[in-house]
């Protein structure tokens, strides 16, 4: 019989006890970066820091600190209305060399799909699939096939799952169904999965058939004192990816309520390298542009049904806010318990 999941306060207390035994997570010093492709995930919290200030420049600076080759951002657009993008992507490209994966959207002002943005440094985007996820909240995912400059191909599933457990389970099952319907390749599931549980009640168990045993979780939320592993980088071939680390710097602890996480992918790992050359003719749906990324070609990208309207979002808003408030209250209660003197 499998062990039951810990309660949220018990999980937080266990995390606090393990903090001293965890290896350091500071950014490596110059010249110490391991070899490989650095993949990162960062919930930028609509560019609002823990101090309540809206400051996109801090987010850009944290991304520059990470220096990723591929990064998935969550909450990079406004949540309601026109969903305007919140970052200066042109400036980010000048400072980091990162360009966004192209998407098709009725709103040209949005950076990504339901706030999800995938940026990459070098390579060729072969395909993009934009997914509207089920549930009470407007959630989405991007499924991106990228041919890296090294001559390796990889699939990135960048997702932001909901606050409600039932919705997370539905969303996870939908992502697995999409993966089954596509050709098999090395895949990374990257993003804010909003799930701290690891047992039978965890929505992450839905990923078991495709990803196997999940790697050790790394707490990334809240950024000031990371207690919960809400953000994940999970590979369907564990041998291609290093241990996941948090990018824990003074600025990262202020710029958003989540810390970024990162891991290195070995492009030479068995099953990842590809023998065919990177020829534009091999990808009729996406042709390379002058920047080395890609743009939609003659065949339109597979765009799902438009997301639910704002009226539906507002009707469900109270339920979602209550779920988030319960999580914040549990963290605060547990912190008070751990700070109190022992009797």
Secondary structure, DSSP 8 states (H G I E B T S, - for coil): -------HHHHHHHHHHHGGGS---S---TT---SSEEEEEEE-GGGB-TTS-B-HHHHHHHHHHHT-SEEEEES-B-SSTT--B-S-HHHHHHHH--EE-----S-TT-SSBTTBEEEESSSEEEEEEEEEE-SSS-EEEEEEEEE-TTSBEEEEEEEE--SSHHHHHHHHHHHHHHHHTS----EEEEEE------STT-GGGGGHHHH-S-------BSTTS--B--EEEEESSGGGB---EEE--TTHHHH-SB-EEEEEE-TTSTTTB--S---GGG-TTEEE-TTSSEEE-SS--EE-S----HHHHHHHHHHHHHHHHHHHHHHHHHHHHHHS---
